[in-house]
Amino acid sequence: MQHPRALEFQLVNKENNKLHDFILAKEIIDELKSIVQKKGLNKVKSASVEIGSISLSHDGFDKHMEDISLENLEFGLKSIANGTIFENTEFKINKVEGDNWKITDIEV
């Protein structure tokens, strides 16, 4: 028997893929937090990020590759950043070839 939350996740996933964009936004914010801690920063004016096609749910299956919606990703970044050191950070998102993402620059 399938767990009720699993069905809910499948319905959201089938109707739109905003969830994956939001998961990626959280990963980016988490990576920024790690960098900020390592560098001892207390403010980030802007962060530049390059985004390729991303493996959905990071399960390694090529059939789960999808282009991320930059609009949804930016919304997710701003939502997650709200109330944090990144609340006023400008996120500069650049779509690139490839199948991963990386933070390319941080302005303090």
Sequence and secondary structure as in RCSB ss.txt:
>XXXX:A:sequence
MQHPRALEFQLVNKENNKLHDFILAKEIIDELKSIVQKKGLNKVKSASVEIGSISLSHDGFDKHMEDISLENLEF
GLKSIANGTIFENTEFKINKVEGDNWKITDIEV
>XXXX:A:secstr
   HHHHHHHHHHHH  HHHHHHHHHHHHHHHHHHHHHHT S  SEEEEEE  EEGGG   GGGEE   HHHHHH
HHHHHHTTSTTTT EEEEEE SSS EEEEEEE 
